Amino acid sequence: MRNLDGKIALVTGASSGIGAATAARLAEAGAKVGIAARRVRKLEDLKASIERKGGEALVIDMDVVDPDSVQAGVAQLVDSLGPIDILVNNAGLMPLSDIDRFKVDEWHRMVDVNVKGLLNTTAAVLPGMIERHSGHIFNMSSIAGRKVFKGLSVYCATKHAVTAFSDGLRMEVGQKHNIRVTCIQPGAVATELYDHITDPGYRQQMDELASQMTFLKGEDIGDTIVFAAQAPAHVDVAELFVLPTEQG
Ligand code: NDP
């Protein structure tokens, strides 16, 4: 189905994993996609792949932690393709470690990207949606935004923040501004996310988890996003909790 024809989407963290797959799926469904991240070479490859399948994509060099970079990227997309209908707040990272290892830089990085980055892009895109009284915002939370796991304290704190913000945002902008908000909560997805784990114990734990079950693919999450985006305008799929079948 291609009922996203004519829609403009912005996907953050589109250079790999869930973001890249989601951008590709949105393009297949007819949307023109702004693909944003810091690794521009990877975005160029994704753009070429989307265009080979007849889609349209715009590469945006964006660091979600930097509000100026976010504002400039959003302006570039609006100027090039038009006002944004769909925002996928996906950029994030998960360097796991025990609190008593005091990897404080990694704690700050998770808060900066997973929470403040998501707020930066929301602040940059929402005014245009309010003005047009229409739009759809997807926020990438996690199973870690529903329950807490040992070793994931800070990551869980950031993803609980995303879940809470999504709920509050939906209450504030749904009725008043006709904007839909969907909070996505995936279980384990096979992506580069686990590469950022610097703690050897947790890295091994994640490798073991991967050997015990078939992880989701980024495309599985992209498909759920397209499903919610294609729902009739009066339907807000507020939450999607998507797990590998074998994940307890
Ligand atoms: P990846 O590591 O493959 O993707 C992370 C993306 O975030 C990359 O494209 C990276 O791009 C981008 N990113 C990181 N920092 C910044 C920044 N400062 N500015 C802009 N972009 C940034 O992992 P996933 O695809 O798995 O992760 C995507 C989201 O899904 C994350 O929010 C993650 O927490 C969430 N999630 C993942 C799960 C999993 O099991 N994989 C499960 C549940 C949720 P670049 O480095 O080029 O800037």
Residues whose N, C-alpha, C, O or C-beta is under 5 A from the ligand:
A	BS01	NDP	G13 A14 S15 S16 G17 I18 G19 A37 R38 R39 M62 D63 V64 V65 N90 A91 G92 L93 V113 M140 S141 S142 I143 P186 G187 A188 V189 T191 E192 L193
